[in-house]
């Protein structure tokens, strides 16, 4: 499209909450700089609603009931090119409707928060279809082969160490841009801890532990974490966020009884405020959850991380010195007891966090995308 505000098409997917969270952060950042955006769920709108529904159920069932199977699938995917026959053409799903969408929307560039639409775009370009510049935004701290589209004009990655892995797995070095994982703009703004605690009704003098397990809540070990917090023999206040799992929230409220130290919340839309009030976050290692905590400079204890992508995320933040990890409830209790009584440990974790945090990732991705769009428009004008 020539003239007018740049148009950016955002392709996402609803497998977990991370892809959509990144898409929402990017949409807000792009609109803030004057772009026109459209967000499309690739599987629901370009493949088929039933395919989307059934595969999301299968994904959830595997994560909850057979995590070792997911670990194996993730491992195999990292050793298999998207073009491999063993991929059964999955990386190209939705290409026919995507081609029609590109013709109808005429975007200046496309950004993918899930790897499958990037594969479909690459396939269309290889078939000679006009495809605008397109990019892939990573939502995990891992250089996984299925996220690498050599034909993509940009790969937005979380850290320099991940960039090296992405290049080693086949992405042109010129296409790899270190931006961080996009999070909402509010995470780039400092919040006063005392004010956050006062607004939440928390004691300003007692340490606060925030426990989460992603948007759904049930994929994680919140029940075990809550039991550890209840039994921990040190002064603390705990806020446990169960996300969309209302049944889990009800069970945990019953389990804590009248313990005034522990507050159980369901879905919370004030995560930034909760992180500002907390001394430490206990969470499974979802990419966006970690990126938010890093942006908020909140020390992390990883617990209940899933195999596969979350195990890779956990390894990254622990090796960077930005987080600790606990493999069992007993280890979680010992880790929290040690950390809550050791301000120097929190200080060291914050040093590690500052080395890798990128709170302005959404803005940086948006700026780079608009440069891609401007280049495409200039090329079209000269043609």
Secondary structure, 3 states (H helix, E strand, C coil): CCCCCCEEEEEECCCCCHHHHHHHHHHHHHHHCCCEEEEEEHHHHHHCHHHHHHHHHHHHHHHHHCHHHHHHHHHHHCCCCCCCHHHCCHHHCCHHHHHHHHHHHCCCEEEECCHHHHHHHHHHHHCCCCCCEEEEECCCCCCCHHHCCCCCCEEEECCHHHHHHHHHCCCCHHHEEECCCCCCHHHHCCCCHHHHHHHHCCCCCCCEEEEECCCCCCCCCHHHHHHHHHHCCCCCEEEEECCCCHHHHHHHHHHHCCCCCEEEECCCCCHHHHHHHCCEEEECCCHHHHHHHHHCCCEEEEECCCCCHHHHHHHHHHHCCCEEEECCHHHHHHHHHHHHCCHHHHHHHHHHHHHHCCCCHHHHHHHHHHHHHHHHHHHHHHC
